[in-house]
Amino acid sequence: MKEYAKHEKDLIRSYEDKGYTHSYRYENDKLVDSNTGKAYAPEAIYIVAEHRYEGMSNPSDLSILFVIETKDGGKGTLLMGYGPSANLELAEFFKNVPKSNVSNNENLNGN
C-alpha cells in the first residue's frame, strides 16, 4: 500500500493533480462549491474517498478529508474537523449522504 501523504495539504494537492480542484464549504444545510457557488443537498454528492488525520503535535486535533464528486460533474475536497472541534451540523450533513453514494473508489492510498 502506498502512503501518499502524512499531512492533509499534501493529500489535497495529490487529489488536485487528479482533477479534484473544487473546494466546498457548508452553508444553509448544503455543501456549496466555492468555485461556482452551486449548492448541493446530501443526495447530490458522492463521497469517493475519505481520510482521517490526527494532529502531529496534538492528537486531539482530528480531521477528515472528504473527496467529493457532485451529480453535475464537480470534483473537489472538503476538510472537516471532528472530535471536540467538530461542526455538528456538517457532520449531520455527511450522515445524510445516501450510503449508495459513498465509496472508496478514488482513495489514493489504495484502502
ZADO-1210 file (C-alpha; in nm, 4 decimals, padded with zeros to 6 digits):
<atoms>
<atom x="00.0000" y="00.0000" z="00.0000" code="MET" pos="1"/>
<atom x="00.1381" y="00.3382" z="-00.0990" code="LYS" pos="2"/>
<atom x="00.1012" y="00.6156" z="00.1557" code="GLU" pos="3"/>
<atom x="00.0579" y="00.9387" z="-00.0412" code="TYR" pos="4"/>
<atom x="00.0676" y="01.1945" z="00.2341" code="ALA" pos="5"/>
<atom x="00.1076" y="01.2326" z="00.6065" code="LYS" pos="6"/>
<atom x="-00.0483" y="01.5791" z="00.6029" code="HIS" pos="7"/>
<atom x="-00.3877" y="01.6895" z="00.4727" code="GLU" pos="8"/>
<atom x="-00.2443" y="01.9644" z="00.2492" code="LYS" pos="9"/>
<atom x="-00.0160" y="01.7177" z="00.0707" code="ASP" pos="10"/>
<atom x="-00.3039" y="01.4810" z="00.0067" code="LEU" pos="11"/>
<atom x="-00.5277" y="01.7642" z="-00.1155" code="ILE" pos="12"/>
<atom x="-00.2546" y="01.8561" z="-00.3681" code="ARG" pos="13"/>
<atom x="-00.2402" y="01.4944" z="-00.4846" code="SER" pos="14"/>
<atom x="-00.6173" y="01.4930" z="-00.5410" code="TYR" pos="15"/>
<atom x="-00.5968" y="01.8292" z="-00.7199" code="GLU" pos="16"/>
<atom x="-00.3476" y="01.6670" z="-00.9588" code="ASP" pos="17"/>
<atom x="-00.6189" y="01.4061" z="-01.0324" code="LYS" pos="18"/>
<atom x="-00.8753" y="01.6766" z="-01.1136" code="GLY" pos="19"/>
<atom x="-01.0361" y="01.7306" z="-00.7704" code="TYR" pos="20"/>
<atom x="-00.9825" y="02.1061" z="-00.7883" code="THR" pos="21"/>
<atom x="-01.3046" y="02.2437" z="-00.6400" code="HIS" pos="22"/>
<atom x="-01.3355" y="02.3205" z="-00.2716" code="SER" pos="23"/>
<atom x="-01.6577" y="02.3023" z="-00.0754" code="TYR" pos="24"/>
<atom x="-01.7960" y="02.4727" z="00.2328" code="ARG" pos="25"/>
<atom x="-02.1052" y="02.4110" z="00.4430" code="TYR" pos="26"/>
<atom x="-02.3743" y="02.6776" z="00.4350" code="GLU" pos="27"/>
<atom x="-02.7515" y="02.6714" z="00.4995" code="ASN" pos="28"/>
<atom x="-02.7725" y="02.2899" z="00.5232" code="ASP" pos="29"/>
<atom x="-02.5958" y="02.2457" z="00.1869" code="LYS" pos="30"/>
<atom x="-02.2446" y="02.1960" z="00.0537" code="LEU" pos="31"/>
<atom x="-02.1521" y="02.4967" z="-00.1552" code="VAL" pos="32"/>
<atom x="-01.8934" y="02.4796" z="-00.4326" code="ASP" pos="33"/>
<atom x="-01.6560" y="02.7690" z="-00.3601" code="SER" pos="34"/>
<atom x="-01.5703" y="02.7921" z="-00.7320" code="ASN" pos="35"/>
<atom x="-01.9216" y="02.8047" z="-00.8778" code="THR" pos="36"/>
<atom x="-02.1484" y="02.8943" z="-00.5850" code="GLY" pos="37"/>
<atom x="-02.3725" y="02.5936" z="-00.6597" code="LYS" pos="38"/>
<atom x="-02.5306" y="02.4337" z="-00.3532" code="ALA" pos="39"/>
<atom x="-02.5772" y="02.0594" z="-00.3069" code="TYR" pos="40"/>
<atom x="-02.8040" y="01.8531" z="-00.0827" code="ALA" pos="41"/>
<atom x="-02.6641" y="01.5276" z="00.0639" code="PRO" pos="42"/>
<atom x="-02.8218" y="01.3152" z="-00.2110" code="GLU" pos="43"/>
<atom x="-02.6489" y="01.5238" z="-00.4831" code="ALA" pos="44"/>
<atom x="-02.2953" y="01.4368" z="-00.3763" code="ILE" pos="45"/>
<atom x="-02.0786" y="01.1279" z="-00.3871" code="TYR" pos="46"/>
<atom x="-01.8029" y="01.0681" z="-00.1353" code="ILE" pos="47"/>
<atom x="-01.5395" y="00.8776" z="-00.3335" code="VAL" pos="48"/>
<atom x="-01.2708" y="00.8694" z="-00.0620" code="ALA" pos="49"/>
<atom x="-01.2128" y="00.9871" z="00.2920" code="GLU" pos="50"/>
<atom x="-00.9026" y="01.0158" z="00.5033" code="HIS" pos="51"/>
<atom x="-00.8818" y="01.0655" z="00.8801" code="ARG" pos="52"/>
<atom x="-00.5971" y="01.2543" z="01.0414" code="TYR" pos="53"/>
<atom x="-00.4710" y="01.3127" z="01.3944" code="GLU" pos="54"/>
<atom x="-00.2737" y="01.6289" z="01.4638" code="GLY" pos="55"/>
<atom x="00.1037" y="01.5838" z="01.4619" code="MET" pos="56"/>
<atom x="00.1587" y="01.7928" z="01.7748" code="SER" pos="57"/>
<atom x="-00.1822" y="01.7376" z="01.9339" code="ASN" pos="58"/>
<atom x="-00.3605" y="01.4050" z="01.8737" code="PRO" pos="59"/>
<atom x="-00.6917" y="01.5643" z="01.9720" code="SER" pos="60"/>
<atom x="-00.6729" y="01.7797" z="01.6550" code="ASP" pos="61"/>
<atom x="-00.8777" y="01.5439" z="01.4410" code="LEU" pos="62"/>
<atom x="-00.9898" y="01.5972" z="01.0823" code="SER" pos="63"/>
<atom x="-01.1448" y="01.4117" z="00.7913" code="ILE" pos="64"/>
<atom x="-01.0671" y="01.4912" z="00.4296" code="LEU" pos="65"/>
<atom x="-01.3672" y="01.4122" z="00.2104" code="PHE" pos="66"/>
<atom x="-01.3066" y="01.3650" z="-00.1620" code="VAL" pos="67"/>
<atom x="-01.6304" y="01.4598" z="-00.3354" code="ILE" pos="68"/>
<atom x="-01.7938" y="01.4324" z="-00.6751" code="GLU" pos="69"/>
<atom x="-02.1262" y="01.6033" z="-00.7469" code="THR" pos="70"/>
<atom x="-02.4123" y="01.4792" z="-00.9643" code="LYS" pos="71"/>
<atom x="-02.3347" y="01.7536" z="-01.2181" code="ASP" pos="72"/>
<atom x="-01.9668" y="01.6580" z="-01.2507" code="GLY" pos="73"/>
<atom x="-01.7920" y="01.8779" z="-00.9932" code="GLY" pos="74"/>
<atom x="-01.4889" y="01.7233" z="-00.8240" code="LYS" pos="75"/>
<atom x="-01.3179" y="01.8515" z="-00.5125" code="GLY" pos="76"/>
<atom x="-01.2437" y="01.8206" z="-00.1432" code="THR" pos="77"/>
<atom x="-01.3678" y="01.9347" z="00.1953" code="LEU" pos="78"/>
<atom x="-01.1693" y="01.9166" z="00.5180" code="LEU" pos="79"/>
<atom x="-01.3821" y="01.8777" z="00.8320" code="MET" pos="80"/>
<atom x="-01.2724" y="01.8759" z="01.1929" code="GLY" pos="81"/>
<atom x="-01.4137" y="01.6004" z="01.4102" code="TYR" pos="82"/>
<atom x="-01.3917" y="01.5089" z="01.7732" code="GLY" pos="83"/>
<atom x="-01.4021" y="01.8064" z="02.0125" code="PRO" pos="84"/>
<atom x="-01.3742" y="02.0584" z="01.7260" code="SER" pos="85"/>
<atom x="-01.6477" y="01.9047" z="01.5090" code="ALA" pos="86"/>
<atom x="-01.9071" y="02.1133" z="01.3305" code="ASN" pos="87"/>
<atom x="-02.2097" y="01.9064" z="01.4312" code="LEU" pos="88"/>
<atom x="-02.4320" y="02.0389" z="01.1512" code="GLU" pos="89"/>
<atom x="-02.1706" y="01.9475" z="00.8891" code="LEU" pos="90"/>
<atom x="-02.1250" y="01.6038" z="01.0473" code="ALA" pos="91"/>
<atom x="-02.5032" y="01.5538" z="01.0293" code="GLU" pos="92"/>
<atom x="-02.4976" y="01.6579" z="00.6611" code="PHE" pos="93"/>
<atom x="-02.2444" y="01.3843" z="00.5837" code="PHE" pos="94"/>
<atom x="-02.4507" y="01.1288" z="00.7817" code="LYS" pos="95"/>
<atom x="-02.7389" y="01.2114" z="00.5463" code="ASN" pos="96"/>
<atom x="-02.5429" y="01.1291" z="00.2305" code="VAL" pos="97"/>
<atom x="-02.7067" y="00.8098" z="00.0987" code="PRO" pos="98"/>
<atom x="-02.4929" y="00.5014" z="00.1658" code="LYS" pos="99"/>
<atom x="-02.5164" y="00.4197" z="-00.2059" code="SER" pos="100"/>
<atom x="-02.3313" y="00.7490" z="-00.2720" code="ASN" pos="101"/>
<atom x="-02.0328" y="00.6528" z="-00.0555" code="VAL" pos="102"/>
<atom x="-01.7353" y="00.4549" z="-00.1864" code="SER" pos="103"/>
<atom x="-01.3609" y="00.4443" z="-00.1541" code="ASN" pos="104"/>
<atom x="-01.3054" y="00.4171" z="-00.5308" code="ASN" pos="105"/>
<atom x="-01.0713" y="00.7149" z="-00.5610" code="GLU" pos="106"/>
<atom x="-00.8664" y="00.6602" z="-00.2456" code="ASN" pos="107"/>
<atom x="-00.5059" y="00.7410" z="-00.3377" code="LEU" pos="108"/>
<atom x="-00.3768" y="00.5231" z="-00.0543" code="ASN" pos="109"/>
<atom x="-00.5415" y="00.2178" z="-00.2030" code="GLY" pos="110"/>
<atom x="-00.7537" y="00.1488" z="00.1068" code="ASN" pos="111"/>
</atoms>
